[in-house]
């Protein structure tokens, strides 16, 4: 097992309020969010992390009072020519819809893909996928940090960046297994539904789930 070093071979670029103009991310980006809590209606979106899969991470800190005036970030999230790769996209897509007023599409969710092809386990967390698929052990020590703080600590930024650093590599392995098991089309149908799943959550149908008995 390889112990992940947060700073090894990568650079963090912190931007306040929005992405700078002119950044090119290619046709796919890994994205994650950090929030004040897990309720998209109540809790504030604080940070959006973005990586093109090259080891660098661009982190956009969204701070009051003009937290969500971020035209460059919104343009990237809504760009139909850029695939957005998430882990547990349902939550992140909902937070983005609520706070940035953007429908994030197209999307890919490594958690859903894992559940479709790794049916021999119930461990589908990001840490589990890094360990099982890539042989990398990551730390979740900063998971419960105060992401709404005016100034984020270097260890918080390292943690947040790590959450997108490996998504491209994980996606590649999961894509191979989806193809092998004949479940690529089913996965794509799930991914395409995620923006609507976010809308249902925001409208109050997260619990009880209308898809439950």
FENWODA-V382783 format. One record per residue. N is the residue number from 1. RES is the residue in one small letter. D_FIRST is the distance of its C-alpha to the first C-alpha in Angstrom with 1 decimal. Layout:
n=N res=RES d_first=D_FIRST
n=N res=RES d_first=D_FIRST
This chain:
n=1 res=x d_first=0.0
n=2 res=x d_first=3.8
n=3 res=x d_first=6.4
n=4 res=x d_first=9.3
n=5 res=x d_first=12.5
n=6 res=x d_first=15.3
n=7 res=x d_first=17.8
n=8 res=x d_first=16.0
n=9 res=x d_first=17.9
n=10 res=x d_first=19.7
n=11 res=x d_first=23.1
n=12 res=x d_first=24.4
n=13 res=x d_first=28.1
n=14 res=x d_first=29.8
n=15 res=x d_first=33.1
n=16 res=x d_first=35.6
n=17 res=x d_first=37.4
n=18 res=x d_first=36.6
n=19 res=x d_first=35.0
n=20 res=x d_first=37.1
n=21 res=x d_first=39.2
n=22 res=x d_first=38.4
n=23 res=x d_first=34.6
n=24 res=x d_first=33.5
n=25 res=x d_first=30.4
n=26 res=x d_first=31.0
n=27 res=x d_first=31.1
n=28 res=x d_first=27.9
n=29 res=x d_first=26.3
n=30 res=x d_first=23.5
n=31 res=x d_first=25.1
n=32 res=x d_first=24.4
n=33 res=x d_first=26.8
n=34 res=x d_first=27.0
n=35 res=x d_first=30.0
n=36 res=x d_first=32.0
n=37 res=x d_first=31.2
n=38 res=x d_first=30.7
n=39 res=x d_first=34.4
n=40 res=x d_first=35.2
n=41 res=x d_first=38.9
n=42 res=x d_first=38.8
n=43 res=x d_first=35.8
n=44 res=x d_first=35.7
n=45 res=x d_first=33.4
n=46 res=x d_first=32.2
n=47 res=x d_first=29.6
n=48 res=x d_first=28.7
n=49 res=x d_first=25.7
n=50 res=x d_first=25.9
n=51 res=x d_first=23.8
n=52 res=x d_first=25.0
n=53 res=x d_first=21.4
n=54 res=x d_first=21.9
n=55 res=x d_first=19.7
n=56 res=x d_first=22.8
n=57 res=x d_first=23.7
n=58 res=x d_first=27.2
n=59 res=x d_first=27.8
n=60 res=x d_first=31.3
n=61 res=x d_first=32.4
n=62 res=x d_first=35.3
n=63 res=x d_first=37.6
n=64 res=x d_first=41.1
n=65 res=x d_first=43.9
n=66 res=x d_first=43.2
n=67 res=x d_first=39.7
n=68 res=x d_first=39.8
n=69 res=x d_first=42.1
n=70 res=x d_first=39.4
n=71 res=x d_first=41.0
n=72 res=x d_first=38.4
n=73 res=x d_first=35.5
n=74 res=x d_first=37.6
n=75 res=x d_first=38.6
n=76 res=x d_first=35.0
n=77 res=x d_first=34.1
n=78 res=x d_first=37.2
n=79 res=x d_first=37.1
n=80 res=x d_first=37.4
n=81 res=x d_first=36.1
n=82 res=x d_first=32.7
n=83 res=x d_first=30.1
n=84 res=x d_first=28.3
n=85 res=x d_first=24.7
n=86 res=x d_first=23.9
n=87 res=x d_first=21.6
n=88 res=x d_first=24.3
n=89 res=x d_first=27.0
n=90 res=x d_first=29.7
n=91 res=x d_first=29.4
n=92 res=x d_first=29.0
n=93 res=x d_first=31.8
n=94 res=x d_first=34.0
n=95 res=x d_first=33.5
n=96 res=x d_first=34.3
n=97 res=x d_first=37.4
n=98 res=x d_first=38.6
n=99 res=x d_first=38.3
n=100 res=x d_first=38.4
n=101 res=x d_first=40.8
n=102 res=x d_first=38.9
n=103 res=x d_first=38.0
n=104 res=x d_first=34.6
n=105 res=x d_first=34.5
n=106 res=x d_first=33.3
n=107 res=x d_first=29.9
n=108 res=x d_first=26.8
n=109 res=x d_first=24.7
n=110 res=x d_first=21.1
n=111 res=x d_first=21.5
n=112 res=x d_first=24.6
n=113 res=x d_first=23.2
n=114 res=x d_first=20.3
n=115 res=x d_first=22.9
n=116 res=x d_first=25.0
n=117 res=x d_first=22.6
n=118 res=x d_first=19.9
n=119 res=x d_first=22.8
n=120 res=x d_first=20.9
n=121 res=x d_first=19.2
n=122 res=x d_first=20.5
n=123 res=x d_first=17.3
n=124 res=x d_first=18.0
n=125 res=x d_first=17.1
n=126 res=x d_first=15.6
n=127 res=x d_first=12.6
n=128 res=x d_first=12.3
n=129 res=x d_first=12.8
n=130 res=x d_first=10.3
n=131 res=x d_first=7.5
n=132 res=x d_first=9.5
n=133 res=x d_first=11.0
n=134 res=x d_first=9.0
n=135 res=x d_first=5.3
n=136 res=x d_first=6.0
n=137 res=x d_first=6.6
n=138 res=x d_first=10.3
n=139 res=x d_first=13.0
n=140 res=x d_first=16.2
n=141 res=x d_first=18.3
n=142 res=x d_first=21.0
n=143 res=x d_first=21.5
n=144 res=x d_first=24.9
n=145 res=x d_first=26.2
n=146 res=x d_first=29.8
n=147 res=x d_first=29.5
n=148 res=x d_first=33.3
n=149 res=x d_first=33.6
n=150 res=x d_first=35.8
n=151 res=x d_first=33.2
n=152 res=x d_first=29.5
n=153 res=x d_first=27.3
n=154 res=x d_first=24.9
n=155 res=x d_first=22.0
n=156 res=x d_first=23.4
n=157 res=x d_first=23.5
n=158 res=x d_first=20.0
n=159 res=x d_first=18.8
n=160 res=x d_first=21.3
n=161 res=x d_first=20.3
n=162 res=x d_first=16.6
n=163 res=x d_first=18.0
n=164 res=x d_first=19.5
n=165 res=x d_first=17.2
n=166 res=x d_first=15.2
n=167 res=x d_first=18.0
n=168 res=x d_first=19.5
n=169 res=x d_first=16.5
n=170 res=x d_first=16.1
n=171 res=x d_first=19.9
n=172 res=x d_first=19.9
n=173 res=x d_first=17.8
n=174 res=x d_first=19.8
n=175 res=x d_first=23.0
n=176 res=x d_first=22.4
n=177 res=x d_first=22.1
n=178 res=x d_first=25.1
n=179 res=x d_first=27.1
n=180 res=x d_first=26.1
n=181 res=x d_first=27.1
n=182 res=x d_first=30.2
n=183 res=x d_first=29.4
n=184 res=x d_first=29.4
n=185 res=x d_first=32.9
n=186 res=x d_first=32.3
n=187 res=x d_first=29.3
n=188 res=x d_first=31.5
n=189 res=x d_first=34.2
n=190 res=x d_first=32.0
n=191 res=x d_first=30.9
n=192 res=x d_first=34.6
n=193 res=x d_first=35.5
n=194 res=x d_first=33.2
n=195 res=x d_first=35.7
n=196 res=x d_first=38.3
n=197 res=x d_first=35.9
n=198 res=x d_first=35.6
n=199 res=x d_first=39.4
n=200 res=x d_first=39.7
n=201 res=x d_first=37.4
n=202 res=x d_first=39.5
n=203 res=x d_first=42.7
n=204 res=x d_first=41.9
n=205 res=x d_first=40.7
n=206 res=x d_first=37.2
n=207 res=x d_first=38.4
n=208 res=x d_first=40.0
n=209 res=x d_first=38.3
n=210 res=x d_first=41.1
n=211 res=x d_first=38.9
n=212 res=x d_first=38.7
n=213 res=x d_first=41.4
